[in-house]
Amino acid sequence: MKNLRNALLLKQLYQLKQLGYRYTNITPYKEDEPNLILPNQLDTLKKQADNCHLCQLSKSRQKVVFGEGNPNADLLFIGEGPGASEDSMGKPFVGRSGELLTKMIENVLHIKREDVYIANIVKCRPPNNRAPTPTEAHTCQPYLLKQIEIIKPKLIIALGATAYHYLTGDETNITKIRGTLHEQNGYTLIPTYHPSYLLRNPSAKKEVFEDLKKVKELMGKE
């Protein structure tokens, strides 16, 4: 669209020059500005995300994985992106990582999974479960930021380095930053390991257990 606009501008400038104009304050072509305002209701925002084709991930997805849970949740979990199971079902964390996350929520935090909210940095599955590119993450970011704005969680748990990086801009290694508290935008952010990492490295579960104990204390749970 930008190239087309420039071509039209150049064409009309040549036409004006042929008519004898040297300078002009006339705008020969003006592109309408797109409406970038996102809706303030999760259901409406989901419908908009379901029809999103702003990045390459939309071409290979089966379903958009918007997020699910309590729209008034105090606790929000944010992962990296959907996997194969999530892509086929349209729900976040439903595979083996999802089973582990559910255990983390219910057995450690003593909260029902449906009482928290779960989302990802990107709404569509990156091919071969790779990490989302910066372009993909930043293109999808307005949807996630709007979800956070609507839900207004008190605590956000960033699951893994990718989620932490795109929520804070900090590239510190997750092994050094996990379990630390970060106050920003009206909520407390706590990074910890992604459940898929725990499936590959079971010994790290004890560290996540310690991180979740901090979450329990912040939520005032016994």
N, C-alpha and C positions, 0 to 999 in steps of 0.2 A: 504493500500500500504506500509506503514511504517513497519507493522508487517511482511509482506511478505519479504521485503528487509532484515530485521533482521534475519529472518529464513534462507534465502539464504546465508547470510554472515556467520552465525553460522555453517551451513552445510559444507561450503567450508573451514572454519577454521579447522573443525574436519578432513576433508580430507587431508589438508596440514599437520596437526599434525601426521596423520597416515603415511605420507610419510617422516617424520623425520624433518619437519620444526619446528623451535622454534620461529623465527621471520620472518616477510616478509613485504616488502613495496609494494607488489602487491595489487591492488584493484580488488578483485575477482568479485565484482558486483557494478555497478554504475547506479543509476536511472537517466534518463534524466530529466533535470530541465524543468518545465513547462514554457511556454511563458506567462509572467504576464504583458506584455505591452498592455495597453488599447488603442484603436484607438482614433485619434484626431478629428473625425467627429461625430456629434451627431447621425446621421442616422446609421452609422456603429456601434456606441456604443450601440444604441437601439437594433439592431439586435443581438448583443452579449448578452445583458441583457435578451432579449426575450427567449434565449436558455439556460439561466443559471439554473443550478440545484445544486448550491453549498450549499444550506441550506434546512432545512425541509419545509420551506414555499412553495417551488416549488412543493411539493407533493399535496398540498391542493388548490392551486390557480386555478382560471379560466383563468385569463389573467395577464400578467406582466404590471404594471402601471409605465411606464418609466418616464413620465413627458411630459409637453407640453407648448407651448408658443413661444415667440420671442427668437430665438437662440442668438440674440445680445442684449437681455434685460439688462437694467441698474438695474432692480429690480427683485429679485428672492425670491419667497415664498417657504419655506420648511416645510412640515407637518410631521406627525409621520409615517403614513402608510395608504394604501388603505382600504376603507370600502367595504361593500357588493356591493353598486352601482358601485364603481370604479373598483372592481374586475370583475364585469360582463361586463363593457364597455371598460376597459383598459385605462381609462382616470382619472386624478387626480381631486378630489374635484368636483364631479358631483351630489352628493346627497344634503341633506338639508344643510350640512356644506359648500358644494360648492356654493350653492345659496347665503349663507351669505357672503362667501369670495368674490364672485363676486360683491356684493353690497359694501363691504368694499373697493374694488379696484376702482370701477367705481363711486360710490356716494361720497366717502370721498377723495380718492386720485385723482379723475377725470382722470383716465387712463383706457383705454380699457383693458379688461382682456387678450386679445390676444397680447397685447404689453408687458406683463410681462411674466416671466417663472415660472412654478409651478411644484414642485417635492416633494418627500417624503424621509424620512430616509431609508425606505425599499421599494422595488419595488413590493413586493407581500403581499397580505393581511394576517395578523396574524389571526388565528382562533378566532372567537367570538369577534373580534375587540379589542383583548388585545394589550398591548404595546409590541413591539418587544423585544426579549431577547437580552442581550449583544452580544451573538454569532451571532444572525441574523443581528443585526445592524452593527457589525464590518465586517461581511462577505460581506454585501451589500455596505459598505462605499466607497470602491474604485470607484464604478459606480457614486456615488453622487459627490465625490471629482473631478472626471474627468469631470462631467457636469459643475461644478463650474469653473474648469480650462478652459474649452472650451468657456463657455458663458461670463466669466469675468464680473460678475455684480458689480456694485458699492455698492449696498445695498442688504443685505439678511435679510429677516424677518423670524425669527424662530417662527413657530406657535406651541406654547406649550412647556412644560418642556422637553419632550422627544427629540424634535428637538434641542432645545437649548443645552441640555446635550451632545448629540452626536456630535454636531458641535464644542463645546468648551471644553468638559471634566469637566465642572463646574456643580456641583450638587445643587447649590443654588436654593431654592424654587422659582418658577416662580412668585409668588406674590411679592417677594422682588426684583427680577431682571428685571421684565418687564419694557419696556420703556427705559432701559439704553443702552448706545452705547458701542460697543466693536470693536476695530480696530484689524483685523487679516487677514493675507494672502492677503492683497491688497484690502479688502472690509470692509465695516462697517456692523456689525451684530446687529440687534435690536430684542430682544425677546418680544413676546406679547402672549396673550391668544389664544388658538386654537378655531376656530369657533364652534366646537362641545361643548366646554366648555361654550361658550356664549349662545348656545341654551338651556343649562341647567341652566345657571346663567345670565339671560338677564341684570341684574343690572351692570354687568362688562363691558357692551358695552361702557359705557362712558370712562372707562380707556383705552380701545383699541382705541377709538376715539382720545384720547390725544396722544397715541403712534403714531398713523398714522399722526397726525399733525406734529410730529417731522420728520417723513419720508418726508412729503411734503416740509418742510423747507430745509431738506438736498438735496432734488431733485430740489430745486429752483422753486417750483410751488406755484402759488398764491392760 
